[in-house]
Amino acid sequence: MSQLDTFQRIRELPREQQIVMALYLCERMVPNYDFFHQLTGFGDSKPLHGTLNACWDWVANPKKTKVNFARWQEKVDEQTPSEYGHDMLGVYPAMDACTALSTLLQGLLDDNASNFLDVAKISQASVAKFIELNDAEEVGTEQLKEHVQNHELMEYEVAIQQAMINFLEQQPAVNKALVSQLKMMLKDEGVSNLGLALDAEE
């Protein structure tokens, strides 16, 4: 299925499932920040992982868990790198991870489903940009779009999003058990959306 089909199917998910989908995709992007942080020493991964954990806790039990989404968003924004001053490809996936998390938090603050969909778009765009920056010189401008669409990383990204939609469509409710299952799935998958191993420190 195409990327557009993927986005339409996310729109049709119940709100709770849309939040879980966005959170799952953020989990797959944050290791790219970890990798950038380890290479450059820039920033701090802890607020990003803290945000993920706080959001998972809230999703698992929203009635009993209080989360200051605005404060977490400030913490994420404080750790967001800029392309200026970082002459390496890794800065872009790190920026994208922060943007995705901030977008998720904005959606939770505003109760705006379009933000949750935007996380899926950011994740796909991050993969596309990574492929373009790596391969543009070899492939050439005319073939680049087709090259990106057919690249194994992009095919895997779309497939992962589709698989998670399929999974969530079968879930009657979002609860603590589902959150635990999703965390195990992320651990078993073991790679970020760019194929980096999820062995970074948390």
Phi, psi and chi 1 to 4 in degrees:
 res  aa     phi    psi   chi1   chi2   chi3   chi4
   1 MET       -  156.1  -71.4 -170.4 -176.1      -
   2 SER   -83.7  170.3   72.8      -      -      -
   3 GLN   -62.2  -38.1  -67.9  152.9  -74.3      -
   4 LEU   -64.8  -40.4  -69.8  175.9      -      -
   5 ASP   -59.6  -40.4  -68.9  -27.8      -      -
   6 THR   -59.0  -48.7  -54.5      -      -      -
   7 PHE   -64.5  -39.4  -60.9  148.5      -      -
   8 GLN   -63.7  -39.3 -176.2   55.1   37.9      -
   9 ARG   -68.2  -34.4  -69.9 -178.3   66.1 -161.3
  10 ILE   -65.4  -41.0  -67.5  172.1      -      -
  11 ARG   -57.5  -32.2  -76.7 -170.1 -166.4   95.2
  12 GLU   -86.1   -7.0  -67.2  167.5    0.5      -
  13 LEU   -72.4  150.8  -71.7  171.5      -      -
  14 PRO   -60.9  157.1  -20.3   30.6      -      -
  15 ARG   -54.2  -46.4  174.3 -179.2  174.1  -85.7
  16 GLU   -60.0  -40.5  -71.4   77.3   10.8      -
  17 GLN   -69.2  -33.8  -91.0   91.4  -20.2      -
  18 GLN   -63.4  -41.1  -71.3 -177.1   -9.9      -
  19 ILE   -63.6  -45.2  -66.0  169.8      -      -
  20 VAL   -62.1  -41.9  167.8      -      -      -
  21 MET   -59.3  -47.5  176.4   82.5 -179.1      -
  22 ALA   -63.8  -40.7      -      -      -      -
  23 LEU   -65.9  -41.7 -166.2   44.3      -      -
  24 TYR   -59.9  -44.1  172.1   82.3      -      -
  25 LEU   -68.4  -35.9  -65.6  175.5      -      -
  26 CYS   -62.9  -40.0  -75.4      -      -      -
  27 GLU   -57.9  -35.0  -80.5  -83.5    9.2      -
  28 ARG   -79.2  -12.2  -64.2 -177.3   69.7 -112.8
  29 MET  -100.4  -31.4  -62.2  179.0   74.5      -
  30 VAL   -60.9  -33.9  165.9      -      -      -
  31 PRO   -58.1  -25.8  -27.3   36.2      -      -
  32 ASN   -66.1  -34.2  -59.7  -32.5      -      -
  33 TYR   -68.8  -43.5 -176.3   95.9      -      -
  34 ASP   -54.7  -45.4  -65.9  -26.1      -      -
  35 PHE   -62.7  -45.4 -175.2   67.5      -      -
  36 PHE   -61.5  -43.8  172.9   75.5      -      -
  37 HIS   -61.5  -43.0  166.2   66.4      -      -
  38 GLN   -66.5  -35.0  -71.8  168.2    6.5      -
  39 LEU   -73.6  -39.7  -79.1  178.0      -      -
  40 THR  -107.7  -21.5   65.6      -      -      -
  41 GLY    79.4    1.3      -      -      -      -
  42 PHE   -75.5  139.8  173.9   88.5      -      -
  43 GLY    70.5 -162.7      -      -      -      -
  44 ASP  -148.9  126.8 -175.3   -1.5      -      -
  45 SER   -76.5  -22.5  -64.7      -      -      -
  46 LYS   -58.0  -43.5  -69.9 -175.4 -179.0   66.9
  47 PRO   -62.2  -31.4  -24.9   35.6      -      -
  48 LEU   -69.9  -44.7  -82.2   68.1      -      -
  49 HIS   -68.5  -33.9  -70.2  -74.9      -      -
  50 GLY   -63.8  -39.7      -      -      -      -
  51 THR   -62.0  -47.0  -61.5      -      -      -
  52 LEU   -58.7  -47.2  -69.5  168.0      -      -
  53 ASN   -63.7  -41.2  -68.3  -25.8      -      -
  54 ALA   -63.9  -40.9      -      -      -      -
  55 CYS   -68.5  -41.1  -72.7      -      -      -
  56 TRP   -60.9  -43.2  -78.5  123.7      -      -
  57 ASP   -60.9  -41.4  -70.2  -15.2      -      -
  58 TRP   -68.0  -42.1  179.0   80.9      -      -
  59 VAL   -62.3  -39.5  164.5      -      -      -
  60 ALA   -68.0  -32.1      -      -      -      -
  61 ASN  -153.4   72.9 -160.0  -19.4      -      -
  62 PRO   -64.4  -27.1   21.5  -31.7      -      -
  63 LYS   -74.6  -26.6  -68.8 -179.3 -179.4  175.9
  64 LYS  -107.8   -7.3  -68.2 -173.5  178.2  177.9
  65 THR  -110.9  123.7  -53.2      -      -      -
  66 LYS  -102.5  127.4  -64.0 -113.3 -173.5  -99.1
  67 VAL  -130.2  129.7  177.1      -      -      -
  68 ASN   -87.5   86.4 -173.1  -20.9      -      -
  69 PHE   -60.8  -35.8  -62.8  120.5      -      -
  70 ALA   -64.7  -39.6      -      -      -      -
  71 ARG   -68.3  -41.3 -178.0   67.4 -169.9  110.1
  72 TRP   -63.4  -36.8  -79.0  112.5      -      -
  73 GLN   -63.6  -40.4 -169.7  178.9   45.6      -
  74 GLU   -60.5  -42.0  -73.4  174.8   10.7      -
  75 LYS   -64.2  -41.4  -70.0 -178.0  178.3 -177.1
  76 VAL   -65.4  -44.6  169.8      -      -      -
  77 ASP   -61.4  -34.7  -69.8  -13.3      -      -
  78 GLU   -65.8  -25.1  -74.1  167.0    3.8      -
  79 GLN   -98.0   -0.2  -55.5  -52.7  -37.2      -
  80 THR   -74.1  122.4  -56.6      -      -      -
  81 PRO   -77.3  167.0   28.9  -32.8      -      -
  82 SER  -117.1  148.4  164.1      -      -      -
  83 GLU   -64.5  -22.6   61.0 -169.7  -72.4      -
  84 TYR   -76.4  126.8  -56.1  106.0      -      -
  85 GLY    93.1   -4.1      -      -      -      -
  86 HIS  -126.8   98.9  -64.9  -72.0      -      -
  87 ASP   -91.3   65.5 -173.3   21.3      -      -
  88 MET  -156.5  150.9   61.2  179.2  -62.3      -
  89 LEU   -62.8  -30.3  -65.2 -179.4      -      -
  90 GLY   -62.4  -17.5      -      -      -      -
  91 VAL   -66.4  -32.3   68.7      -      -      -
  92 TYR   -70.1  -47.7  -63.3  104.6      -      -
  93 PRO   -62.2  -32.8  -22.0   31.7      -      -
  94 ALA   -66.1  -43.9      -      -      -      -
  95 MET   -60.9  -43.3  -71.9  164.4   58.4      -
  96 ASP   -63.6  -38.5  -67.2  -23.4      -      -
  97 ALA   -61.4  -44.0      -      -      -      -
  98 CYS   -65.9  -42.0  -66.4      -      -      -
  99 THR   -62.3  -42.0  -59.5      -      -      -
 100 ALA   -63.0  -44.8      -      -      -      -
 101 LEU   -63.7  -44.1  -99.7 -178.5      -      -
 102 SER   -63.0  -37.4 -174.7      -      -      -
 103 THR   -67.0  -41.9  -60.0      -      -      -
 104 LEU   -59.3  -47.1  165.9   64.4      -      -
 105 LEU   -63.6  -37.4  -68.8  164.4      -      -
 106 GLN   -63.7  -39.4 -166.2   63.5   48.9      -
 107 GLY   -63.0  -38.4      -      -      -      -
 108 LEU   -70.3  -36.3  -67.8  168.4      -      -
 109 LEU   -66.3  -43.0  -79.1  166.3      -      -
 110 ASP   -95.3   -5.8  -62.9  -19.0      -      -
 111 ASP    53.1   50.5 -165.1   14.9      -      -
 112 ASN  -116.7  109.8 -173.0  -14.4      -      -
 113 ALA   -64.8  -26.0      -      -      -      -
 114 SER   -63.7  -28.2   67.6      -      -      -
 115 ASN   -66.6  -36.4  -72.5  113.9      -      -
 116 PHE   -68.6  -38.2  -51.7  135.4      -      -
 117 LEU   -65.2  -38.8  174.3   61.0      -      -
 118 ASP   -59.4  -31.5  -75.5  -17.2      -      -
 119 VAL   -61.0  -41.9  172.2      -      -      -
 120 ALA   -63.6  -39.1      -      -      -      -
 121 LYS   -67.4  -40.7  -67.1  178.9  178.5  179.1
 122 ILE   -62.7  -41.8  -68.5  165.4      -      -
 123 SER   -63.1  -45.8 -173.1      -      -      -
 124 GLN   -65.3  -41.9  -72.7 -165.7   18.5      -
 125 ALA   -65.4  -34.3      -      -      -      -
 126 SER   -64.5  -42.3 -175.0      -      -      -
 127 VAL   -63.8  -45.2  174.3      -      -      -
 128 ALA   -60.5  -44.7      -      -      -      -
 129 LYS   -64.0  -39.9 -172.6 -170.8  -64.9  178.6
 130 PHE   -62.0  -43.9 -178.4   76.1      -      -
 131 ILE   -64.8  -45.4  -62.4  166.6      -      -
 132 GLU   -59.7  -47.3  -73.2  173.0    0.7      -
 133 LEU   -66.6  -31.8  -69.6  171.2      -      -
 134 ASN   -77.8  -36.5  -90.3  -59.3      -      -
 135 ASP  -113.9   -4.4  -60.8   -7.9      -      -
 136 ALA   -55.3  -43.6      -      -      -      -
 137 GLU   -65.8  -38.4  -72.2 -174.0   14.1      -
 138 GLU   -76.3  -38.2  -66.3  177.9   22.5      -
 139 VAL   -83.9  -41.2  175.5      -      -      -
 140 GLY    93.7  153.0      -      -      -      -
 141 THR   -61.3  -42.8  -50.9      -      -      -
 142 GLU   -65.4  -36.8  -68.9 -179.8    8.4      -
 143 GLN   -92.9   -2.7  -73.5   80.7   33.2      -
 144 LEU   -64.4  -44.4 -167.4   56.3      -      -
 145 LYS   -60.5  -45.9 -174.7  175.9 -179.2 -178.4
 146 GLU   -66.4  -38.3 -175.0  178.1   -8.6      -
 147 HIS   -60.2  -43.5  172.9   75.7      -      -
 148 VAL   -63.7  -46.8  168.1      -      -      -
 149 GLN   -62.5  -33.6  -71.8  177.4  -19.1      -
 150 ASN   -95.3   -0.6  -65.1  -33.0      -      -
 151 HIS   -68.9  144.4 -165.4  -77.3      -      -
 152 GLU   -61.5  -34.1   60.5 -177.6   -2.2      -
 153 LEU   -65.0  -41.5  -82.1  178.2      -      -
 154 MET   -70.7  -41.6 -179.8   54.1   78.2      -
 155 GLU   -60.6  -39.6  -71.0 -177.0  -17.3      -
 156 TYR   -68.7  -39.7 -172.9   59.4      -      -
 157 GLU   -60.4  -48.5  171.9   67.9   12.3      -
 158 VAL   -64.0  -41.0  175.4      -      -      -
 159 ALA   -63.7  -40.3      -      -      -      -
 160 ILE   -64.4  -43.8  -79.6  -73.9      -      -
 161 GLN   -62.5  -43.1  -68.5 -163.2   15.2      -
 162 GLN   -62.5  -43.1  -71.0  -78.6  -15.2      -
 163 ALA   -63.6  -39.4      -      -      -      -
 164 MET   -68.9  -37.5 -176.7   48.6   54.0      -
 165 ILE   -61.4  -46.8  -65.1  166.4      -      -
 166 ASN   -55.9  -44.3  -67.6  -19.4      -      -
 167 PHE   -63.5  -48.1  174.4   74.8      -      -
 168 LEU   -67.5  -32.1  -70.0  173.2      -      -
 169 GLU   -62.9  -22.9  -74.8  175.6  -17.2      -
 170 GLN   -91.6   -4.7  -55.7  -55.2  -46.8      -
 171 GLN   -92.5  123.3  -54.5  -54.0  -48.6      -
 172 PRO   -70.2  -27.3   23.9  -32.0      -      -
 173 ALA  -154.9  156.5      -      -      -      -
 174 VAL   -97.3  120.9  173.3      -      -      -
 175 ASN  -149.5 -175.1   51.0   34.2      -      -
 176 LYS   -60.8  -39.9 -167.9  172.8 -178.5  179.5
 177 ALA   -63.9  -40.6      -      -      -      -
 178 LEU   -65.8  -41.9  176.8   62.6      -      -
 179 VAL   -60.3  -44.3  167.6      -      -      -
 180 SER   -61.1  -41.3  -64.1      -      -      -
 181 GLN   -63.7  -42.0 -171.5  175.6   -3.4      -
 182 LEU   -65.2  -39.6  -76.5  165.8      -      -
 183 LYS   -63.8  -37.6  -74.2 -174.9  174.2 -179.0
 184 MET   -66.7  -39.1  -76.5  -56.4  -60.8      -
 185 MET   -62.7  -41.8  -70.9  166.4   69.6      -
 186 LEU   -63.1  -41.6  -77.3  158.4      -      -
 187 LYS   -64.8  -42.9 -165.6  172.4 -179.0 -178.4
 188 ASP   -66.4  -38.2  -70.5  -16.3      -      -
 189 GLU   -64.1  -46.4 -172.3 -173.2  -27.7      -
 190 GLY    75.0    6.4      -      -      -      -
 191 VAL  -136.9  154.6  -67.4      -      -      -
 192 SER   -78.5  178.9   78.3      -      -      -
 193 ASN   -68.8   -9.2   66.0  -22.2      -      -
 194 LEU  -106.7    7.9  -60.3 -179.0      -      -
 195 GLY    86.1    9.5      -      -      -      -
 196 LEU   -79.5  138.8  -64.8  173.6      -      -
 197 ALA   -65.0  140.4      -      -      -      -
 198 LEU   -86.6   58.2  -53.2 -171.9      -      -
 199 ASP  -113.7   16.2   59.0   -1.1      -      -
 200 ALA   -73.3  155.7      -      -      -      -
 201 GLU   -69.0  149.3   61.6 -172.6   79.8      -
 202 GLU  -116.6      -  -67.2 -163.9   19.0      -
